[in-house]
Structures are given as structure tokens and as C-alpha cells.
Amino acid sequence: MNLSMLGFFKYGNFLLQNFSGCSRDWGSSINRRIDILLPVGISFYTFHSLSYTLDIYRGVLRPTKSLRDFILAVSFFPQLVAGPIVRAGDFLPQLLHPPRLKKRAISLGTGVDDSGTVQKIVLADTLLSGCADRVFGYPGPLVALDSWAGVLAFAGQIFFDFAGYSLCAIGAALTLGFHLKDNFRFPYAAIGFSIFLAAVA
């Protein structure tokens, strides 16, 4: 059910257009399109509810008896649109006892959030993206130094983009009294693809 909802909202029109194209090739005149309003964060809703289902199936987590806790775990707003993806087994136990707001957690969360904002807006979107865009948008041949500068700027832009919004989500959750796992541990230092995925998952 989780994956079918994602498939309908994300790929419904794509599949319908392909079916219409094939039907025209077969001599039929089916031409349909559905106006689907894509819900914000549908991928994250799906992956969170799928994580909950799989954790229950594997015996890692007991089913929660609170619909409120389940809905909060699936739709926790700081990480809903951009991540990080939080496993139900990491988040639901925090809801057993309502978090208390603490000055230290609020100040620490604000600092983490500010650090993420600087990485995302200043480093990724301002300093590095301009350099990468100029290099990759240049129509003529490039010398090796310029090519390497573009590659490194693009690698830095991607890193600080992901790291920045992950820190923003972690900091915002911390100010509310929740702890989200740090999911971005030195991905460029990975020596293999599986380690790279573990660094960003």
C-alpha cells in the first residue's frame, strides 16, 4: 500500500502517457491525463511508514498503540521534505515520555541550525554553485586547472547542500526536544559504495 501510493502520485501520469502512446501505435485513440496534485513530502511519508512496517516485521520494534505517535513519527516536520530519513525505531521511543524544553537543547539546536543554514545558503548556493555553473556552462575547451576547479566546486556544492539541510533538520528537532541521528558522516571518505551509502543513510 505504501509503495502503491507513491507510485500513483509520482508515476501515475507517466504510466498513463506511456499507455496512451502505445495505444496510438496499436491504432487506438486513447489520450488521457490525470491532474494529480503531488502532496508535499510524499516520498518521505512513504519511506517513514515503510520503515515502521519493516521494523515491526523484523521484530526490531513493537507496534505503537497511539495513532498520534505514529502520525507524528511519519510526518515530523523538520525532516519531512529534505531529510534525514529517521527510522521509526529511533524516533518512536522518544515519544513514550513527552520531551521537556531545555535552554541548553534550544541553544545547541539553534547553533546546529545556524551552522546548517550557513553551509546551505552561503557555501553551497552562493560561493560554490557560481564557480561550478561557470565551469560547466563554459562553451569552449577548458584547461585542466579550470576543469578540476569546477569538479571540486560541484563536489563541495553537493556536500554542503546535503549536510546543510540535514543540520537544519537536526537543529530544529533539537530545539523541540527530539534527537535525530546524524546521517551525514564523511561520505567522501568512504572507500566503497556500501560504506558511502551507510554514510549518507
BALOBA-1460 file (C-alpha; in Angstrom, 3 decimals):
// residues 201
<rec num="1" residu="m" x="0.000" y="0.000" z="0.000"/>
<rec num="2" residu="n" x="2.848" y="2.412" z="0.859"/>
<rec num="3" residu="l" x="4.600" y="1.908" z="-2.460"/>
<rec num="4" residu="s" x="1.350" y="1.982" z="-4.462"/>
<rec num="5" residu="m" x="0.538" y="5.442" z="-3.055"/>
<rec num="6" residu="l" x="3.991" y="6.689" z="-4.044"/>
<rec num="7" residu="g" x="3.654" y="5.065" z="-7.472"/>
<rec num="8" residu="f" x="0.254" y="6.656" z="-8.080"/>
<rec num="9" residu="f" x="1.213" y="10.193" z="-7.103"/>
<rec num="10" residu="k" x="4.704" y="10.204" z="-8.627"/>
<rec num="11" residu="y" x="4.348" y="7.989" z="-11.686"/>
<rec num="12" residu="g" x="0.613" y="7.825" z="-12.441"/>
<rec num="13" residu="n" x="0.701" y="10.354" z="-15.293"/>
<rec num="14" residu="f" x="3.972" y="8.928" z="-16.627"/>
<rec num="15" residu="l" x="2.478" y="5.417" z="-16.906"/>
<rec num="16" residu="l" x="-0.766" y="6.752" z="-18.363"/>
<rec num="17" residu="q" x="1.055" y="8.778" z="-21.033"/>
<rec num="18" residu="n" x="3.128" y="5.751" z="-21.996"/>
<rec num="19" residu="f" x="-0.012" y="3.631" z="-22.215"/>
<rec num="20" residu="s" x="-1.637" y="6.293" z="-24.414"/>
<rec num="21" residu="g" x="1.457" y="6.372" z="-26.656"/>
<rec num="22" residu="c" x="1.438" y="2.587" z="-27.028"/>
<rec num="23" residu="s" x="-2.303" y="2.589" z="-27.758"/>
<rec num="24" residu="r" x="-1.757" y="5.108" z="-30.588"/>
<rec num="25" residu="d" x="0.889" y="2.784" z="-32.069"/>
<rec num="26" residu="w" x="-1.673" y="-0.030" z="-31.970"/>
<rec num="27" residu="g" x="-4.256" y="2.063" z="-33.814"/>
<rec num="28" residu="s" x="-6.332" y="3.176" z="-30.832"/>
<rec num="29" residu="s" x="-7.020" y="6.793" z="-29.869"/>
<rec num="30" residu="i" x="-6.791" y="6.700" z="-26.078"/>
<rec num="31" residu="n" x="-5.398" y="10.009" z="-24.867"/>
<rec num="32" residu="r" x="-5.874" y="10.529" z="-21.153"/>
<rec num="33" residu="r" x="-4.196" y="12.523" z="-18.420"/>
<rec num="34" residu="i" x="-4.977" y="12.783" z="-14.710"/>
<rec num="35" residu="d" x="-4.376" y="16.095" z="-12.965"/>
<rec num="36" residu="i" x="-2.626" y="14.795" z="-9.851"/>
<rec num="37" residu="l" x="-1.735" y="17.264" z="-7.111"/>
<rec num="38" residu="l" x="1.500" y="15.910" z="-5.661"/>
<rec num="39" residu="p" x="1.412" y="16.009" z="-1.832"/>
<rec num="40" residu="v" x="4.402" y="17.720" z="-0.226"/>
<rec num="41" residu="g" x="6.869" y="15.156" z="1.102"/>
<rec num="42" residu="i" x="5.089" y="12.094" z="-0.339"/>
<rec num="43" residu="s" x="8.397" y="10.217" z="-0.669"/>
<rec num="44" residu="f" x="9.250" y="10.820" z="2.978"/>
<rec num="45" residu="y" x="5.763" y="9.824" z="4.156"/>
<rec num="46" residu="t" x="6.152" y="6.616" z="2.194"/>
<rec num="47" residu="f" x="9.665" y="5.780" z="3.388"/>
<rec num="48" residu="h" x="8.816" y="6.551" z="7.030"/>
<rec num="49" residu="s" x="5.707" y="4.387" z="7.042"/>
<rec num="50" residu="l" x="7.612" y="1.670" z="5.165"/>
<rec num="51" residu="s" x="10.391" y="1.862" z="7.759"/>
<rec num="52" residu="y" x="7.803" y="1.412" z="10.522"/>
<rec num="53" residu="t" x="6.261" y="-1.586" z="8.727"/>
<rec num="54" residu="l" x="9.637" y="-3.255" z="8.149"/>
<rec num="55" residu="d" x="10.806" y="-2.662" z="11.735"/>
<rec num="56" residu="i" x="7.612" y="-4.308" z="13.013"/>
<rec num="57" residu="y" x="8.014" y="-7.215" z="10.579"/>
<rec num="58" residu="r" x="11.647" y="-7.809" z="11.598"/>
<rec num="59" residu="g" x="10.817" y="-7.648" z="15.286"/>
<rec num="60" residu="v" x="13.013" y="-4.595" z="15.887"/>
<rec num="61" residu="l" x="10.066" y="-2.539" z="17.145"/>
<rec num="62" residu="r" x="6.760" y="-3.227" z="18.833"/>
<rec num="63" residu="p" x="3.653" y="-1.706" z="17.233"/>
<rec num="64" residu="t" x="2.699" y="1.590" z="18.826"/>
<rec num="65" residu="k" x="-0.728" y="1.794" z="20.424"/>
<rec num="66" residu="s" x="-1.004" y="5.527" z="19.791"/>
<rec num="67" residu="l" x="-2.234" y="6.779" z="16.425"/>
<rec num="68" residu="r" x="-0.952" y="10.239" z="17.398"/>
<rec num="69" residu="d" x="2.596" y="8.902" z="17.908"/>
<rec num="70" residu="f" x="2.508" y="7.046" z="14.592"/>
<rec num="71" residu="i" x="1.324" y="10.124" z="12.698"/>
<rec num="72" residu="l" x="3.980" y="12.282" z="14.387"/>
<rec num="73" residu="a" x="6.711" y="9.755" z="13.548"/>
<rec num="74" residu="v" x="5.652" y="9.664" z="9.898"/>
<rec num="75" residu="s" x="5.094" y="13.405" z="9.472"/>
<rec num="76" residu="f" x="7.615" y="15.065" z="11.817"/>
<rec num="77" residu="f" x="8.022" y="18.385" z="10.009"/>
<rec num="78" residu="p" x="11.724" y="19.341" z="10.467"/>
<rec num="79" residu="q" x="12.921" y="16.472" z="8.280"/>
<rec num="80" residu="l" x="9.811" y="15.893" z="6.169"/>
<rec num="81" residu="v" x="10.835" y="17.465" z="2.863"/>
<rec num="82" residu="a" x="14.617" y="17.198" z="2.824"/>
<rec num="83" residu="g" x="15.597" y="14.557" z="5.350"/>
<rec num="84" residu="p" x="17.328" y="12.974" z="7.059"/>
<rec num="85" residu="i" x="15.184" y="9.839" z="6.922"/>
<rec num="86" residu="v" x="14.528" y="8.781" z="10.514"/>
<rec num="87" residu="r" x="13.784" y="5.156" z="11.335"/>
<rec num="88" residu="a" x="10.672" y="4.538" z="13.409"/>
<rec num="89" residu="g" x="12.745" y="2.531" z="15.886"/>
<rec num="90" residu="d" x="14.867" y="5.616" z="16.611"/>
<rec num="91" residu="f" x="12.021" y="8.136" z="16.872"/>
<rec num="92" residu="l" x="9.015" y="6.366" z="18.435"/>
<rec num="93" residu="p" x="10.734" y="5.555" z="21.768"/>
<rec num="94" residu="q" x="11.296" y="9.296" z="22.250"/>
<rec num="95" residu="l" x="7.506" y="9.767" z="22.273"/>
<rec num="96" residu="l" x="6.946" y="7.498" z="25.278"/>
<rec num="97" residu="h" x="7.806" y="10.430" z="27.549"/>
<rec num="98" residu="p" x="6.983" y="13.922" z="26.226"/>
<rec num="99" residu="p" x="10.203" y="15.917" z="25.754"/>
<rec num="100" residu="r" x="10.862" y="18.858" z="28.010"/>
<rec num="101" residu="l" x="12.237" y="22.031" z="26.519"/>
<rec num="102" residu="k" x="15.655" y="22.833" z="27.959"/>
<rec num="103" residu="k" x="17.672" y="26.002" z="27.473"/>
<rec num="104" residu="r" x="20.799" y="24.015" z="26.627"/>
<rec num="105" residu="a" x="18.997" y="21.959" z="23.962"/>
<rec num="106" residu="i" x="17.417" y="25.082" z="22.479"/>
<rec num="107" residu="s" x="20.735" y="26.937" z="22.281"/>
<rec num="108" residu="l" x="22.552" y="23.875" z="20.915"/>
<rec num="109" residu="g" x="19.782" y="23.241" z="18.367"/>
<rec num="110" residu="t" x="19.836" y="26.877" z="17.272"/>
<rec num="111" residu="g" x="23.614" y="26.685" z="16.786"/>
<rec num="112" residu="v" x="23.342" y="23.483" z="14.743"/>
<rec num="113" residu="d" x="20.523" y="25.028" z="12.689"/>
<rec num="114" residu="d" x="22.570" y="28.193" z="12.061"/>
<rec num="115" residu="s" x="25.563" y="26.098" z="11.002"/>
<rec num="116" residu="g" x="23.392" y="24.219" z="8.521"/>
<rec num="117" residu="t" x="21.930" y="27.461" z="7.169"/>
<rec num="118" residu="v" x="25.421" y="28.872" z="6.554"/>
<rec num="119" residu="q" x="26.524" y="25.677" z="4.801"/>
<rec num="120" residu="k" x="23.416" y="25.575" z="2.604"/>
<rec num="121" residu="i" x="22.986" y="29.254" z="1.723"/>
<rec num="122" residu="v" x="26.491" y="30.722" z="1.905"/>
<rec num="123" residu="l" x="28.751" y="27.825" z="0.885"/>
<rec num="124" residu="a" x="26.577" y="25.641" z="-1.371"/>
<rec num="125" residu="d" x="24.192" y="28.126" z="-3.000"/>
<rec num="126" residu="t" x="26.404" y="31.225" z="-3.159"/>
<rec num="127" residu="l" x="30.132" y="30.520" z="-3.216"/>
<rec num="128" residu="l" x="30.419" y="27.085" z="-4.820"/>
<rec num="129" residu="s" x="27.426" y="26.960" z="-7.168"/>
<rec num="130" residu="g" x="28.588" y="30.060" z="-9.088"/>
<rec num="131" residu="c" x="32.017" y="28.549" z="-9.731"/>
<rec num="132" residu="a" x="30.562" y="25.170" z="-10.758"/>
<rec num="133" residu="d" x="27.962" y="26.768" z="-13.046"/>
<rec num="134" residu="r" x="30.553" y="28.924" z="-14.792"/>
<rec num="135" residu="v" x="32.868" y="25.982" z="-15.430"/>
<rec num="136" residu="f" x="30.214" y="23.524" z="-16.583"/>
<rec num="137" residu="g" x="28.385" y="26.201" z="-18.594"/>
<rec num="138" residu="y" x="31.516" y="27.337" z="-20.447"/>
<rec num="139" residu="p" x="31.076" y="26.516" z="-24.165"/>
<rec num="140" residu="g" x="34.735" y="26.212" z="-25.127"/>
<rec num="141" residu="p" x="37.571" y="23.923" z="-24.083"/>
<rec num="142" residu="l" x="38.960" y="24.242" z="-20.565"/>
<rec num="143" residu="v" x="42.450" y="23.930" z="-19.168"/>
<rec num="144" residu="a" x="42.995" y="21.184" z="-16.598"/>
<rec num="145" residu="l" x="43.109" y="23.572" z="-13.646"/>
<rec num="146" residu="d" x="39.715" y="25.074" z="-14.506"/>
<rec num="147" residu="s" x="38.204" y="21.609" z="-15.012"/>
<rec num="148" residu="w" x="39.441" y="20.459" z="-11.621"/>
<rec num="149" residu="a" x="38.196" y="23.668" z="-10.007"/>
<rec num="150" residu="g" x="34.728" y="23.004" z="-11.460"/>
<rec num="151" residu="v" x="34.697" y="19.374" z="-10.320"/>
<rec num="152" residu="l" x="35.806" y="20.265" z="-6.785"/>
<rec num="153" residu="a" x="33.340" y="23.160" z="-6.588"/>
<rec num="154" residu="f" x="30.491" y="20.877" z="-7.682"/>
<rec num="155" residu="a" x="31.534" y="18.170" z="-5.186"/>
<rec num="156" residu="g" x="31.631" y="20.801" z="-2.430"/>
<rec num="157" residu="q" x="28.276" y="22.215" z="-3.510"/>
<rec num="158" residu="i" x="26.599" y="18.796" z="-3.275"/>
<rec num="159" residu="f" x="28.242" y="18.050" z="0.076"/>
<rec num="160" residu="f" x="27.295" y="21.337" z="1.741"/>
<rec num="161" residu="d" x="23.799" y="21.196" z="0.228"/>
<rec num="162" residu="f" x="23.058" y="17.797" z="1.792"/>
<rec num="163" residu="a" x="24.973" y="18.492" z="5.015"/>
<rec num="164" residu="g" x="23.363" y="21.922" z="5.376"/>
<rec num="165" residu="y" x="19.739" y="20.890" z="5.233"/>
<rec num="166" residu="s" x="20.436" y="17.782" z="7.334"/>
<rec num="167" residu="l" x="21.909" y="20.021" z="10.059"/>
<rec num="168" residu="c" x="18.933" y="22.387" z="9.770"/>
<rec num="169" residu="a" x="16.541" y="19.479" z="10.388"/>
<rec num="170" residu="i" x="18.629" y="18.084" z="13.265"/>
<rec num="171" residu="g" x="18.888" y="21.530" z="14.890"/>
<rec num="172" residu="a" x="15.177" y="22.294" z="14.534"/>
<rec num="173" residu="a" x="14.283" y="18.920" z="16.075"/>
<rec num="174" residu="l" x="16.722" y="19.502" z="18.916"/>
<rec num="175" residu="t" x="15.084" y="22.812" z="19.825"/>
<rec num="176" residu="l" x="11.806" y="20.875" z="20.145"/>
<rec num="177" residu="g" x="13.415" y="18.273" z="22.407"/>
<rec num="178" residu="f" x="13.881" y="15.463" z="19.869"/>
<rec num="179" residu="h" x="17.113" y="13.841" z="18.747"/>
<rec num="180" residu="l" x="17.568" y="12.896" z="15.086"/>
<rec num="181" residu="k" x="20.513" y="10.719" z="14.150"/>
<rec num="182" residu="d" x="23.376" y="12.360" z="12.297"/>
<rec num="183" residu="n" x="23.212" y="10.718" z="8.890"/>
<rec num="184" residu="f" x="25.971" y="12.516" z="7.015"/>
<rec num="185" residu="r" x="29.295" y="11.197" z="8.310"/>
<rec num="186" residu="f" x="32.163" y="11.983" z="5.893"/>
<rec num="187" residu="p" x="30.687" y="10.393" z="2.728"/>
<rec num="188" residu="y" x="33.636" y="11.436" z="0.542"/>
<rec num="189" residu="a" x="35.975" y="9.473" z="2.832"/>
<rec num="190" residu="a" x="34.149" y="6.227" z="2.002"/>
<rec num="191" residu="i" x="36.328" y="3.517" z="0.436"/>
<rec num="192" residu="g" x="33.417" y="1.643" z="-1.135"/>
<rec num="193" residu="f" x="29.864" y="2.170" z="-2.382"/>
<rec num="194" residu="s" x="28.221" y="0.343" z="0.556"/>
<rec num="195" residu="i" x="30.195" y="2.470" z="3.041"/>
<rec num="196" residu="f" x="29.225" y="5.586" z="1.071"/>
<rec num="197" residu="l" x="25.519" y="4.640" z="1.349"/>
<rec num="198" residu="a" x="25.937" y="3.979" z="5.071"/>
<rec num="199" residu="a" x="27.496" y="7.439" z="5.467"/>
<rec num="200" residu="v" x="24.515" y="9.235" z="3.921"/>
<rec num="201" residu="a" x="21.659" y="6.937" z="5.021"/>
